[in-house]
Amino acid sequence: MVSETRSRTMRAVKGKNTSPELKLRRLLHHQRYRFRLHRRDLPGNPDIVFPSRKKVIFVHGCFWHGHGCKRGARVPKSNTAYWLQKIEKNRARDLVSQTRLEELGWEALVIWECELKDETQALEKASAFLDDGY
């Protein structure tokens, strides 16, 4: 029963076109940045890709990728070992993807879900990365 519940729960988690991702895409589009989405031929399948600049942006959920903020540091009350192991695997996978992107000559930026609460600051961070080389 537990695995069946977990399966249903995990199916409900979206891997792309999440609310934070849509919010950042809207902000970037309003600033006239043009981009591609979810390039599966690049390591980590980046959320937002700027091919001419060789730059990518990942929009990470704080809980799922183990961010240090309040939401990301939250420890699940049930099935704790499973979730902590899963989050650690996500973090390791993220590091490998970003390293492989760098080896291919791409630059990567992570925008955290919690950073999108302040849209102005998130947009400034993304613009600095895209325009000045970060």
VOPA-812746 format. One record per atom (N, C-alpha, C): x, y, z; atom name; chain; residue number from 1. Coordinates in nm, 4 decimals, always signed. Layout:
# VOPA-812746
((X,Y,Z),CA,A,NUM)
...
END
This chain:
# VOPA-812746
((+0.0817,-0.1203,+0.0000),N,A,1)
((+0.0000,+0.0000,+0.0000),CA,A,1)
((+0.0856,+0.1260,+0.0000),C,A,1)
((+0.1942,+0.1233,+0.0784),N,A,2)
((+0.2801,+0.2417,+0.0854),CA,A,2)
((+0.3414,+0.2716,-0.0496),C,A,2)
((+0.3926,+0.1684,-0.1195),N,A,3)
((+0.4537,+0.1924,-0.2496),CA,A,3)
((+0.3510,+0.2413,-0.3511),C,A,3)
((+0.2271,+0.1921,-0.3413),N,A,4)
((+0.1220,+0.2389,-0.4309),CA,A,4)
((+0.0924,+0.3866,-0.4070),C,A,4)
((+0.0872,+0.4262,-0.2808),N,A,5)
((+0.0637,+0.5671,-0.2468),CA,A,5)
((+0.1789,+0.6525,-0.2959),C,A,5)
((+0.3029,+0.6058,-0.2749),N,A,6)
((+0.4201,+0.6798,-0.3192),CA,A,6)
((+0.4185,+0.6958,-0.4707),C,A,6)
((+0.3800,+0.5901,-0.5431),N,A,7)
((+0.3736,+0.5968,-0.6893),CA,A,7)
((+0.2760,+0.7036,-0.7347),C,A,7)
((+0.1580,+0.7059,-0.6713),N,A,8)
((+0.0587,+0.8067,-0.7074),CA,A,8)
((+0.1101,+0.9465,-0.6764),C,A,8)
((+0.1753,+0.9614,-0.5625),N,A,9)
((+0.2280,+1.0913,-0.5224),CA,A,9)
((+0.3371,+1.1367,-0.6194),C,A,9)
((+0.4265,+1.0465,-0.6528),N,A,10)
((+0.5368,+1.0823,-0.7419),CA,A,10)
((+0.4872,+1.1154,-0.8828),C,A,10)
((+0.3818,+1.0497,-0.9270),N,A,11)
((+0.3267,+1.0803,-1.0582),CA,A,11)
((+0.2722,+1.2222,-1.0653),C,A,11)
((+0.2288,+1.2731,-0.9515),N,A,12)
((+0.1712,+1.4073,-0.9482),CA,A,12)
((+0.2781,+1.5158,-0.9564),C,A,12)
((+0.4048,+1.4813,-0.9334),N,A,13)
((+0.5134,+1.5786,-0.9368),CA,A,13)
((+0.5558,+1.5997,-1.0806),C,A,13)
((+0.5473,+1.7245,-1.1250),N,A,14)
((+0.5822,+1.7566,-1.2627),CA,A,14)
((+0.7331,+1.7776,-1.2757),C,A,14)
((+0.7886,+1.7326,-1.3861),N,A,15)
((+0.9311,+1.7505,-1.4113),CA,A,15)
((+0.9601,+1.8735,-1.4942),C,A,15)
((+0.8606,+1.9208,-1.5663),N,A,16)
((+0.8798,+2.0415,-1.6465),CA,A,16)
((+0.7504,+2.1214,-1.6477),C,A,16)
((+0.7641,+2.2455,-1.6878),N,A,17)
((+0.6513,+2.3392,-1.6895),CA,A,17)
((+0.5886,+2.3560,-1.5512),C,A,17)
((+0.6732,+2.3602,-1.4499),N,A,18)
((+0.6264,+2.3835,-1.3135),CA,A,18)
((+0.5914,+2.5317,-1.2972),C,A,18)
((+0.5194,+2.5645,-1.1929),N,A,19)
((+0.4814,+2.7045,-1.1686),CA,A,19)
((+0.6025,+2.7972,-1.1572),C,A,19)
((+0.7071,+2.7606,-1.0799),N,A,20)
((+0.8241,+2.8492,-1.0740),CA,A,20)
((+0.8910,+2.8663,-1.2106),C,A,20)
((+0.8977,+2.7593,-1.2863),N,A,21)
((+0.9583,+2.7666,-1.4191),CA,A,21)
((+0.8767,+2.8582,-1.5107),C,A,21)
((+0.7457,+2.8435,-1.5093),N,A,22)
((+0.6600,+2.9285,-1.5927),CA,A,22)
((+0.6735,+3.0755,-1.5528),C,A,22)
((+0.6860,+3.1012,-1.4238),N,A,23)
((+0.7014,+3.2379,-1.3757),CA,A,23)
((+0.8309,+3.2996,-1.4298),C,A,23)
((+0.9422,+3.2254,-1.4207),N,A,24)
((+1.0693,+3.2783,-1.4713),CA,A,24)
((+1.0648,+3.2950,-1.6220),C,A,24)
((+1.0069,+3.2007,-1.6926),N,A,25)
((+0.9961,+3.2133,-1.8384),CA,A,25)
((+0.9168,+3.3377,-1.8764),C,A,25)
((+0.8086,+3.3644,-1.8034),N,A,26)
((+0.7284,+3.4839,-1.8314),CA,A,26)
((+0.8117,+3.6102,-1.8097),C,A,26)
((+0.8851,+3.6152,-1.7007),N,A,27)
((+0.9685,+3.7319,-1.6716),CA,A,27)
((+1.0750,+3.7532,-1.7796),C,A,27)
((+1.1394,+3.6457,-1.8193),N,A,28)
((+1.2436,+3.6557,-1.9221),CA,A,28)
((+1.1850,+3.6970,-2.0574),C,A,28)
((+1.0712,+3.6425,-2.0892),N,A,29)
((+1.0073,+3.6756,-2.2174),CA,A,29)
((+0.9678,+3.8229,-2.2221),C,A,29)
((+0.9195,+3.8766,-2.1104),N,A,30)
((+0.8828,+4.0183,-2.1056),CA,A,30)
((+1.0039,+4.1091,-2.1241),C,A,30)
((+1.1222,+4.0572,-2.0906),N,A,31)
((+1.2454,+4.1335,-2.1106),CA,A,31)
((+1.3058,+4.1081,-2.2490),C,A,31)
((+1.2299,+4.0426,-2.3329),N,A,32)
((+1.2666,+4.0126,-2.4709),CA,A,32)
((+1.3809,+3.9115,-2.4858),C,A,32)
((+1.4012,+3.8294,-2.3855),N,A,33)
((+1.4946,+3.7175,-2.3999),CA,A,33)
((+1.4215,+3.6073,-2.4742),C,A,33)
((+1.4915,+3.5466,-2.5659),N,A,34)
((+1.4332,+3.4349,-2.6406),CA,A,34)
((+1.5117,+3.3095,-2.6081),C,A,34)
((+1.4423,+3.1981,-2.5948),N,A,35)
((+1.5062,+3.0778,-2.5441),CA,A,35)
((+1.4365,+2.9539,-2.5962),C,A,35)
((+1.4982,+2.8424,-2.5723),N,A,36)
((+1.4415,+2.7113,-2.6024),CA,A,36)
((+1.4133,+2.6422,-2.4681),C,A,36)
((+1.3331,+2.5386,-2.4723),N,A,37)
((+1.2947,+2.4693,-2.3502),CA,A,37)
((+1.3389,+2.3239,-2.3521),C,A,37)
((+1.3841,+2.2767,-2.2385),N,A,38)
((+1.4048,+2.1342,-2.2108),CA,A,38)
((+1.4817,+2.0607,-2.3208),C,A,38)
((+1.6020,+2.1081,-2.3497),N,A,39)
((+1.6845,+2.0432,-2.4515),CA,A,39)
((+1.7340,+1.9091,-2.3991),C,A,39)
((+1.6778,+1.8031,-2.4519),N,A,40)
((+1.7111,+1.6698,-2.4035),CA,A,40)
((+1.8491,+1.6243,-2.4483),C,A,40)
((+1.9088,+1.6949,-2.5440),N,A,41)
((+2.0425,+1.6567,-2.5887),CA,A,41)
((+2.1520,+1.7165,-2.5000),C,A,41)
((+2.1155,+1.7983,-2.4020),N,A,42)
((+2.2119,+1.8565,-2.3096),CA,A,42)
((+2.2031,+1.7848,-2.1744),C,A,42)
((+2.3169,+1.7718,-2.1058),N,A,43)
((+2.3156,+1.7068,-1.9746),CA,A,43)
((+2.2196,+1.7760,-1.8777),C,A,43)
((+2.1413,+1.6979,-1.8087),N,A,44)
((+2.0487,+1.7512,-1.7094),CA,A,44)
((+1.9185,+1.8027,-1.7654),C,A,44)
((+1.9016,+1.7990,-1.8978),N,A,45)
((+1.7786,+1.8467,-1.9611),CA,A,45)
((+1.7394,+1.9840,-1.9047),C,A,45)
((+1.8205,+2.0877,-1.9306),N,A,46)
((+1.7961,+2.2199,-1.8704),CA,A,46)
((+1.6562,+2.2731,-1.9004),C,A,46)
((+1.6027,+2.3494,-1.8039),N,A,47)
((+1.4683,+2.4036,-1.8175),CA,A,47)
((+1.4614,+2.5126,-1.9243),C,A,47)
((+1.5592,+2.6029,-1.9234),N,A,48)
((+1.5599,+2.7153,-2.0173),CA,A,48)
((+1.6977,+2.7210,-2.0822),C,A,48)
((+1.7009,+2.7240,-2.2156),N,A,49)
((+1.8270,+2.7163,-2.2885),CA,A,49)
((+1.8398,+2.8365,-2.3824),C,A,49)
((+1.9576,+2.8963,-2.3805),N,A,50)
((+1.9903,+3.0082,-2.4682),CA,A,50)
((+2.1045,+2.9617,-2.5584),C,A,50)
((+2.0709,+2.8963,-2.6712),N,A,51)
((+2.1735,+2.8328,-2.7542),CA,A,51)
((+2.2809,+2.9285,-2.8058),C,A,51)
((+2.2433,+3.0472,-2.8488),N,A,52)
((+2.3428,+3.1386,-2.9051),CA,A,52)
((+2.4409,+3.1888,-2.7999),C,A,52)
((+2.4002,+3.1908,-2.6746),N,A,53)
((+2.4867,+3.2353,-2.5647),CA,A,53)
((+2.5583,+3.1183,-2.4984),C,A,53)
((+2.5164,+2.9946,-2.5321),N,A,54)
((+2.5659,+2.8730,-2.4680),CA,A,54)
((+2.5482,+2.8820,-2.3166),C,A,54)
((+2.4261,+2.9199,-2.2767),N,A,55)
((+2.3913,+2.9319,-2.1355),CA,A,55)
((+2.2582,+2.8620,-2.1109),C,A,55)
((+2.2467,+2.8071,-1.9898),N,A,56)
((+2.1234,+2.7401,-1.9506),CA,A,56)
((+2.0848,+2.7837,-1.8102),C,A,56)
((+1.9551,+2.7758,-1.7829),N,A,57)
((+1.9049,+2.8029,-1.6491),CA,A,57)
((+1.8224,+2.6825,-1.6043),C,A,57)
((+1.8543,+2.6362,-1.4835),N,A,58)
((+1.7756,+2.5332,-1.4182),CA,A,58)
((+1.6886,+2.6016,-1.3139),C,A,58)
((+1.5617,+2.5669,-1.3088),N,A,59)
((+1.4719,+2.6165,-1.2051),CA,A,59)
((+1.4467,+2.4988,-1.1114),C,A,59)
((+1.5073,+2.5068,-0.9925),N,A,60)
((+1.5009,+2.3952,-0.8982),CA,A,60)
((+1.3992,+2.4207,-0.7881),C,A,60)
((+1.3215,+2.3181,-0.7582),N,A,61)
((+1.2339,+2.3220,-0.6424),CA,A,61)
((+1.3182,+2.3037,-0.5168),C,A,61)
((+1.2954,+2.3854,-0.4177),N,A,62)
((+1.3779,+2.3850,-0.2964),CA,A,62)
((+1.3775,+2.2500,-0.2257),C,A,62)
((+1.2616,+2.1897,-0.2098),N,A,63)
((+1.2544,+2.0612,-0.1408),CA,A,63)
((+1.3236,+1.9518,-0.2213),C,A,63)
((+1.2908,+1.9404,-0.3487),N,A,64)
((+1.3382,+1.8291,-0.4310),CA,A,64)
((+1.4878,+1.8308,-0.4546),C,A,64)
((+1.5496,+1.9492,-0.4483),N,A,65)
((+1.6925,+1.9597,-0.4769),CA,A,65)
((+1.7733,+1.9997,-0.3544),C,A,65)
((+1.7117,+1.9986,-0.2373),N,A,66)
((+1.7828,+2.0167,-0.1129),CA,A,66)
((+1.8433,+2.1543,-0.0914),C,A,66)
((+1.7693,+2.2585,-0.1219),N,A,67)
((+1.8175,+2.3948,-0.1000),CA,A,67)
((+1.8272,+2.4230,+0.0495),C,A,67)
((+1.9077,+2.5201,+0.0885),N,A,68)
((+1.9283,+2.5518,+0.2288),CA,A,68)
((+1.8208,+2.6394,+0.2913),C,A,68)
((+1.7186,+2.6756,+0.2169),N,A,69)
((+1.6119,+2.7607,+0.2707),CA,A,69)
((+1.5206,+2.6787,+0.3625),C,A,69)
((+1.4241,+2.7452,+0.4210),N,A,70)
((+1.3320,+2.6796,+0.5150),CA,A,70)
((+1.2602,+2.5605,+0.4503),C,A,70)
((+1.2079,+2.5807,+0.3316),N,A,71)
((+1.1357,+2.4728,+0.2637),CA,A,71)
((+1.2297,+2.3597,+0.2223),C,A,71)
((+1.3475,+2.3950,+0.1761),N,A,72)
((+1.4428,+2.2938,+0.1311),CA,A,72)
((+1.5037,+2.2139,+0.2444),C,A,72)
((+1.5142,+2.2740,+0.3606),N,A,73)
((+1.5741,+2.2062,+0.4755),CA,A,73)
((+1.4728,+2.1226,+0.5532),C,A,73)
((+1.3474,+2.1271,+0.5132),N,A,74)
((+1.2417,+2.0524,+0.5815),CA,A,74)
((+1.2654,+1.9015,+0.5676),C,A,74)
((+1.2524,+1.8317,+0.6768),N,A,75)
((+1.2703,+1.6864,+0.6765),CA,A,75)
((+1.1323,+1.6218,+0.6794),C,A,75)
((+1.1036,+1.5349,+0.5834),N,A,76)
((+0.9733,+1.4687,+0.5815),CA,A,76)
((+0.9512,+1.3863,+0.7082),C,A,76)
((+0.8275,+1.3823,+0.7540),N,A,77)
((+0.7949,+1.3099,+0.8770),CA,A,77)
((+0.7772,+1.1608,+0.8534),C,A,77)
((+0.7351,+1.1230,+0.7350),N,A,78)
((+0.7173,+0.9809,+0.7060),CA,A,78)
((+0.8165,+0.9386,+0.5981),C,A,78)
((+0.8610,+0.8166,+0.6084),N,A,79)
((+0.9537,+0.7588,+0.5111),CA,A,79)
((+1.0786,+0.8466,+0.4946),C,A,79)
((+1.1282,+0.8952,+0.6055),N,A,80)
((+1.2377,+0.9924,+0.6079),CA,A,80)
((+1.3611,+0.9434,+0.5334),C,A,80)
((+1.4035,+0.8224,+0.5583),N,A,81)
((+1.5258,+0.7708,+0.4950),CA,A,81)
((+1.5136,+0.7717,+0.3427),C,A,81)
((+1.3989,+0.7287,+0.2936),N,A,82)
((+1.3769,+0.7265,+0.1482),CA,A,82)
((+1.3904,+0.8659,+0.0888),C,A,82)
((+1.3235,+0.9647,+0.1486),N,A,83)
((+1.3237,+1.0990,+0.0925),CA,A,83)
((+1.4603,+1.1652,+0.1030),C,A,83)
((+1.5285,+1.1461,+0.2144),N,A,84)
((+1.6617,+1.2057,+0.2279),CA,A,84)
((+1.7582,+1.1465,+0.1259),C,A,84)
((+1.7472,+1.0165,+0.1024),N,A,85)
((+1.8312,+0.9520,+0.0019),CA,A,85)
((+1.7964,+1.0038,-0.1381),C,A,85)
((+1.6686,+1.0189,-0.1655),N,A,86)
((+1.6259,+1.0685,-0.2968),CA,A,86)
((+1.6768,+1.2099,-0.3219),C,A,86)
((+1.6658,+1.2954,-0.2227),N,A,87)
((+1.7117,+1.4341,-0.2380),CA,A,87)
((+1.8628,+1.4373,-0.2579),C,A,87)
((+1.9345,+1.3536,-0.1850),N,A,88)
((+2.0804,+1.3493,-0.2015),CA,A,88)
((+2.1185,+1.3018,-0.3413),C,A,88)
((+2.0454,+1.2038,-0.3945),N,A,89)
((+2.0700,+1.1583,-0.5327),CA,A,89)
((+2.0423,+1.2714,-0.6321),C,A,89)
((+1.9361,+1.3488,-0.6086),N,A,90)
((+1.9061,+1.4619,-0.6964),CA,A,90)
((+2.0206,+1.5623,-0.6954),C,A,90)
((+2.0731,+1.5923,-0.5770),N,A,91)
((+2.1836,+1.6881,-0.5655),CA,A,91)
((+2.3078,+1.6384,-0.6383),C,A,91)
((+2.3383,+1.5095,-0.6233),N,A,92)
((+2.4548,+1.4511,-0.6912),CA,A,92)
((+2.4352,+1.4560,-0.8424),C,A,92)
((+2.3143,+1.4229,-0.8884),N,A,93)
((+2.2847,+1.4269,-1.0319),CA,A,93)
((+2.2969,+1.5692,-1.0864),C,A,93)
((+2.2499,+1.6679,-1.0091),N,A,94)
((+2.2608,+1.8079,-1.0516),CA,A,94)
((+2.4066,+1.8482,-1.0696),C,A,94)
((+2.4913,+1.8084,-0.9764),N,A,95)
((+2.6330,+1.8423,-0.9832),CA,A,95)
((+2.6994,+1.7800,-1.1058),C,A,95)
((+2.6679,+1.6546,-1.1329),N,A,96)
((+2.7224,+1.5866,-1.2506),CA,A,96)
((+2.6757,+1.6568,-1.3779),C,A,96)
((+2.5491,+1.6917,-1.3859),N,A,97)
((+2.4948,+1.7585,-1.5053),CA,A,97)
((+2.5634,+1.8928,-1.5289),C,A,97)
((+2.5810,+1.9712,-1.4230),N,A,98)
((+2.6432,+2.1017,-1.4383),CA,A,98)
((+2.7902,+2.0886,-1.4772),C,A,98)
((+2.8592,+1.9898,-1.4236),N,A,99)
((+2.9990,+1.9658,-1.4605),CA,A,99)
((+3.0093,+1.9259,-1.6070),C,A,99)
((+2.9219,+1.8377,-1.6511),N,A,100)
((+2.9232,+1.7950,-1.7919),CA,A,100)
((+2.8911,+1.9109,-1.8856),C,A,100)
((+2.7986,+1.9976,-1.8452),N,A,101)
((+2.7679,+2.1146,-1.9270),CA,A,101)
((+2.8900,+2.2036,-1.9411),C,A,101)
((+2.9603,+2.2277,-1.8310),N,A,102)
((+3.0816,+2.3097,-1.8352),CA,A,102)
((+3.1859,+2.2476,-1.9274),C,A,102)
((+3.2005,+2.1161,-1.9227),N,A,103)
((+3.2960,+2.0468,-2.0097),CA,A,103)
((+3.2608,+2.0657,-2.1566),C,A,103)
((+3.1330,+2.0823,-2.1850),N,A,104)
((+3.0867,+2.1035,-2.3230),CA,A,104)
((+3.0891,+2.2521,-2.3631),C,A,104)
((+3.1317,+2.3389,-2.2711),N,A,105)
((+3.1418,+2.4815,-2.3016),CA,A,105)
((+3.0173,+2.5625,-2.2701),C,A,105)
((+2.9271,+2.5081,-2.1916),N,A,106)
((+2.8044,+2.5773,-2.1540),CA,A,106)
((+2.8182,+2.6323,-2.0131),C,A,106)
((+2.7508,+2.7422,-1.9866),N,A,107)
((+2.7426,+2.7976,-1.8517),CA,A,107)
((+2.6024,+2.7701,-1.7984),C,A,107)
((+2.5960,+2.7414,-1.6679),N,A,108)
((+2.4670,+2.7079,-1.6066),CA,A,108)
((+2.4403,+2.7964,-1.4850),C,A,108)
((+2.3141,+2.8294,-1.4673),N,A,109)
((+2.2682,+2.9048,-1.3517),CA,A,109)
((+2.1506,+2.8297,-1.2908),C,A,109)
((+2.1460,+2.8264,-1.1576),N,A,110)
((+2.0319,+2.7679,-1.0872),CA,A,110)
((+1.9527,+2.8812,-1.0243),C,A,110)
((+1.8247,+2.8853,-1.0550),N,A,111)
((+1.7316,+2.9759,-0.9881),CA,A,111)
((+1.6449,+2.8862,-0.8998),C,A,111)
((+1.6443,+2.9166,-0.7702),N,A,112)
((+1.5677,+2.8375,-0.6758),CA,A,112)
((+1.4238,+2.8869,-0.6685),C,A,112)
((+1.3346,+2.7955,-0.6412),N,A,113)
((+1.1922,+2.8254,-0.6277),CA,A,113)
((+1.1683,+2.9420,-0.5309),C,A,113)
((+1.2396,+2.9422,-0.4183),N,A,114)
((+1.2198,+3.0483,-0.3185),CA,A,114)
((+1.2676,+3.1846,-0.3687),C,A,114)
((+1.3639,+3.1862,-0.4604),N,A,115)
((+1.4130,+3.3122,-0.5149),CA,A,115)
((+1.3083,+3.3808,-0.6018),C,A,115)
((+1.2154,+3.3054,-0.6546),N,A,116)
((+1.1136,+3.3615,-0.7423),CA,A,116)
((+1.0029,+3.4340,-0.6662),C,A,116)
((+1.0086,+3.4294,-0.5331),N,A,117)
((+0.9132,+3.5092,-0.4549),CA,A,117)
((+0.9387,+3.6571,-0.4770),C,A,117)
((+1.0650,+3.6941,-0.4970),N,A,118)
((+1.1019,+3.8315,-0.5311),CA,A,118)
((+1.1363,+3.8319,-0.6800),C,A,118)
((+1.0358,+3.8580,-0.7627),N,A,119)
((+1.0533,+3.8490,-0.9075),CA,A,119)
((+1.1610,+3.9434,-0.9594),C,A,119)
((+1.1673,+4.0634,-0.9035),N,A,120)
((+1.2654,+4.1619,-0.9493),CA,A,120)
((+1.4067,+4.1105,-0.9269),C,A,120)
((+1.4317,+4.0595,-0.8094),N,A,121)
((+1.5656,+4.0102,-0.7775),CA,A,121)
((+1.6008,+3.8874,-0.8617),C,A,121)
((+1.5054,+3.7985,-0.8818),N,A,122)
((+1.5298,+3.6796,-0.9642),CA,A,122)
((+1.5611,+3.7193,-1.1078),C,A,122)
((+1.4882,+3.8158,-1.1601),N,A,123)
((+1.5133,+3.8623,-1.2961),CA,A,123)
((+1.6497,+3.9295,-1.3061),C,A,123)
((+1.6868,+4.0078,-1.2050),N,A,124)
((+1.8189,+4.0711,-1.2053),CA,A,124)
((+1.9298,+3.9665,-1.2057),C,A,124)
((+1.9130,+3.8613,-1.1270),N,A,125)
((+2.0119,+3.7533,-1.1228),CA,A,125)
((+2.0251,+3.6868,-1.2598),C,A,125)
((+1.9116,+3.6562,-1.3217),N,A,126)
((+1.9134,+3.5918,-1.4526),CA,A,126)
((+1.9718,+3.6851,-1.5595),C,A,126)
((+1.9345,+3.8123,-1.5551),N,A,127)
((+1.9851,+3.9090,-1.6537),CA,A,127)
((+2.1358,+3.9275,-1.6410),C,A,127)
((+2.1847,+3.9342,-1.5175),N,A,128)
((+2.3296,+3.9486,-1.4958),CA,A,128)
((+2.4023,+3.8261,-1.5537),C,A,128)
((+2.3471,+3.7096,-1.5332),N,A,129)
((+2.4053,+3.5868,-1.5857),CA,A,129)
((+2.4056,+3.5877,-1.7392),C,A,129)
((+2.2932,+3.6279,-1.7974),N,A,130)
((+2.2814,+3.6228,-1.9427),CA,A,130)
((+2.3593,+3.7330,-2.0134),C,A,130)
((+2.3653,+3.8509,-1.9551),N,A,131)
((+2.4240,+3.9659,-2.0231),CA,A,131)
((+2.5722,+3.9862,-1.9934),C,A,131)
((+2.6117,+3.9671,-1.8695),N,A,132)
((+2.7488,+4.0014,-1.8296),CA,A,132)
((+2.8407,+3.8825,-1.8108),C,A,132)
((+2.7891,+3.7666,-1.8276),N,A,133)
((+2.8718,+3.6487,-1.8062),CA,A,133)
((+2.8691,+3.6019,-1.6624),C,A,133)
((+2.7986,+3.6737,-1.5763),N,A,134)
((+2.7750,+3.6367,-1.4379),CA,A,134)
((+2.9056,+3.6352,-1.3676),C,A,134)
END
